């Protein structure tokens, strides 16, 4: 039967070649569409999993993000995994400021109390809390103590320009809190061991956050924070987190007089990017069924052109004893052999065999619908229609 089918194909080369080109072109279009849809969906998942939505606490007007003098209850609410935001966030970064009144450079080459060049002792929970130590903002630091930022010890980082003279030394610093109960003022002395440096000159001593928080409580009987930022753990729950956060925070506005702190959720770029890519995936999902419908129509059209004018031949073959089923298989093979080879080759070349096979099924169904009528019709009726 195969030799007969090949002979029939060669008798009408232009029709056969036209059906091959049409099937290949439409199959390639479908494969490219499926490939594009898969790539967009993969990028969508990657962005959803890897994009970091930064959330920053500000004042009510959204102007300041540092020296906020916030009550410790804000941190407690953020860290609470049951009633607060703890289940939604990660990479919590907090700072606490203390004022440096003066420094006694004992155990150094300088002795006695002198007017200190350092004005602030800034407690950091993470190097990204400050531009002085955050590499992403041009900062840099060196630690002699590995777990500096998570320590409760009295440690400090000094400017790089001061480090050589103060390395492994101890500074007796008199610290005070800018945030006190009922405006009361108090201070206390702490021996800070120099445990590293941050790049460049400066008038800030960097200390571990837990030490700064504990010292602030000892000095002023209060626990406050001066900056808070964190990253969402699951970007798909950003709206849920936002609604929960607004129980304690407010949306910053230039004209706001709210007593609450503001919370900026920097998800605009994320939402815009996700919206565009989701729209691309939806459009591809709508176009794939259209492409399959076109493949069915193309199969029907190509087979219809191929069997048109062959009714007399089919009638004679039926009259000579060829069954309708066998004739149908031969005619369908004649119309489908070259397009099927082209479709499979297109699928293999693009690594998209599943959509190629799906296309072949729709194309073959179209061919079958086109050949059924002339094949199944009674021979006498076909001959009468030819007369």
Secondary structure as GFF3:
##gff-version 3
##sequence-region A 1 387
A	DSSP	alpha_helix	2	11	.	.	.	ID=ss1
A	DSSP	alpha_helix	13	50	.	.	.	ID=ss2
A	DSSP	beta_strand	54	58	.	.	.	ID=ss3
A	DSSP	beta_strand	70	71	.	.	.	ID=ss4
A	DSSP	alpha_helix	73	79	.	.	.	ID=ss5
A	DSSP	beta_strand	89	104	.	.	.	ID=ss6
A	DSSP	beta_strand	113	114	.	.	.	ID=ss7
A	DSSP	beta_strand	120	124	.	.	.	ID=ss8
A	DSSP	three_ten_helix	127	129	.	.	.	ID=ss9
A	DSSP	three_ten_helix	135	137	.	.	.	ID=ss10
A	DSSP	beta_strand	141	143	.	.	.	ID=ss11
A	DSSP	three_ten_helix	148	150	.	.	.	ID=ss12
A	DSSP	beta_strand	155	159	.	.	.	ID=ss13
A	DSSP	alpha_helix	160	166	.	.	.	ID=ss14
A	DSSP	beta_strand	170	176	.	.	.	ID=ss15
A	DSSP	three_ten_helix	181	183	.	.	.	ID=ss16
A	DSSP	beta_strand	187	198	.	.	.	ID=ss17
A	DSSP	beta_strand	204	208	.	.	.	ID=ss18
A	DSSP	alpha_helix	209	220	.	.	.	ID=ss19
A	DSSP	beta_strand	224	225	.	.	.	ID=ss20
A	DSSP	beta_strand	227	232	.	.	.	ID=ss21
A	DSSP	three_ten_helix	235	237	.	.	.	ID=ss22
A	DSSP	alpha_helix	238	245	.	.	.	ID=ss23
A	DSSP	beta_strand	262	266	.	.	.	ID=ss24
A	DSSP	alpha_helix	268	307	.	.	.	ID=ss25
A	DSSP	alpha_helix	311	319	.	.	.	ID=ss26
A	DSSP	alpha_helix	324	350	.	.	.	ID=ss27
A	DSSP	alpha_helix	353	376	.	.	.	ID=ss28
A	DSSP	alpha_helix	379	386	.	.	.	ID=ss29
###
